[in-house]
């Protein structure tokens, strides 16, 4: 029995470590698009907040469908990790964690001038986390007692693959763009 508990504790520690790596990749991807981290010089300039979701408003255009899909998919693992690591939380509490995390990322990218604040991203990211929870519930119906082990392994392997892919991208000559301030012209 002690061996089983030791194995479970080691598995949980690995899962927590993978979650930390996932969160680091998520922050790096959202704030710097996997480019060299920087703080833009436009942080002190007045810039609008996009508070009307899914449509163009003020100086901000509507979100691109591919960007919405990427935001949704980036947060699905968040929901899966939370389902495993905080399995006693109510769904609305986890939705609050997803929304608060996304809100913090949106505020951070505006403050450090690597992006602008868009409420659409907060909504879509939160939905991505909830989709991860729903996926976990669906997996539990199929896998029953093996759900935690299977989903945990998929998350650890998926995070390791993502880490390797991002590392390869980071050292490759391929880049999305040069680091730049996000300035909305008026």
N, C-alpha and C positions, 0 to 999 in steps of 0.2 A: 504494500500500500504506500509506503514511503517513497518507493521508486516511481510509482505512478504520480504522486504529488510533485516529486522533483522534476519529472518529465513535463508535467503540466506547467510548473513554474518556469522552466526553461523555455517552453513553447510560448508562454505569455510574454516573457522578456524579449524573445525574438520578435513577436508580433508588435510589441511596444516600440522596439528599435526600428522596425520597418515603418511604423506609423510616424515616428519622428522624421525619418528620411523622406517619407511621402509629404509630410507637412513642409519640410525644407524645400523640396522640389516644387510644391504648390506655390509657396511664397515667391521663390525665385522666378517661376514661370509667370505668375500674375504680375509681379512688380517689374521684372526686368526682361521678360520674354526669353529667358535663358541666355541673355547677353551679360556682359560684364556689369556687375552692380555699380550704380552711380546715383548721385543726387543731382537733379537738374537745377539750373540757375533760375528757372522761371517759378520757383516755389513761392516767391513773394508777390508775384503778379496776380491781379484779380482774374479769376477764371470762373466760369459758370459751373454749377452743379446740374446735371441732367436728372431732373426729378419726375419727368413724365416717361413712363416705361414704354418700350417697344416702338416708339415713333420718334420722328425728328422733332426737336423742340429747341427753341432759341437758336443758339449757334451750333448745337450738336445734331448730327445726323442720326438716322435710325441705325440700330445695331445690325450688322451683317449676319445673315442666317448661319454662316459657317462659324462665326465667332460665338454666336449663341450656343451652337452645338458643342463647340470646344469647351465653353464654360460649363455647360451641363455635364459633359463627360469627365472633366477634371475633378468635379466634386462627387461623382458616384463612389469612388473608393473611400472618400471621407465618410459617407453614409455606411459603407460596409465595415470600415474600421470601428466606427462608433457602435454599430450593432454588436460587434464582438467584444469590444473593450468596456462598453457602458451598457450592457444588456439589460440592466434594471431601470434605465431611464425611460420615461414616457416619450412617445413620439413627438409631442409638442415641445418638450424640453430639448430634444435633439434638433428639432427645427429651429429653435432659438439659438442653439450653438452654431448651426450652419449659417443662419442669417447674421449673427453677430460677427462670426469669422469673416464672412464675405464683406460686411460693412466695414470692418477694420482694414481689410485689404484695399477696398475702394478708397477709403480715406487716406491710407498710407500712400497709394500711388498718386493721389492728387497732391498730398503734402510734399512728397519728394520729387514731384514733377516728372513722373515716368508714365503717367496716364491721367485720365480725367475721371471724375466721379460720375457713375452712371447707375441709377437705381435699377435699370434692367439687369445689370450684372448681378446685383444683390439678389434679385428675384430668381434669376436662372440658376445661380450657384446654389441657392437654397433648395430649389427644385431638384438639382443634381444630387445633393445630399439625401433628400427624401427618396429619390429614385434608388439610391444605394440601399436605403433601409427597406424599400419595397422589394428590391432584388433579393435581399437577405431573407425576408419573410417567404418569398416564393421558393428560394433554395431550401429553406427549412421544411416546407411541405413536401419537397421531393426527397431530400437527403436525410431528413429526420435527425437522428442522433449524431450523424457524421457531419452535419452542417458546419459546426465551428471548425473542425479539423480541415475540411475541404476548403472552405472560404478563407480560412487563415492561411493555408498553404498558397492558394491562388494569389492572395494579397501580398504575401512575402515575395513570392517569385515575380509577380507583376511589378512590384516596387523595385526589386533588384534589376529587372530588365529595363525599367524606366531610368533607373540611376545610370546604368551602363550606356543606354542610348543618349541620355543627356550629356554624359561625360564625353562620349565620342563626338557629339555635336559641338560641345564647348571647345574641344581642341581641333576641330576640323576648320577648314577655311570657309565653310558655309556659315553665313550670318544672316539674320533677318534684316537688320539695319544697323547703322551706327548709333550709339547712344545719343539720344537727343531729348531736349525738353519738349514737353507737350504743351504747346501754346495755342489757345483758341483765338483766332483773329476776330476782331469785332468790326 
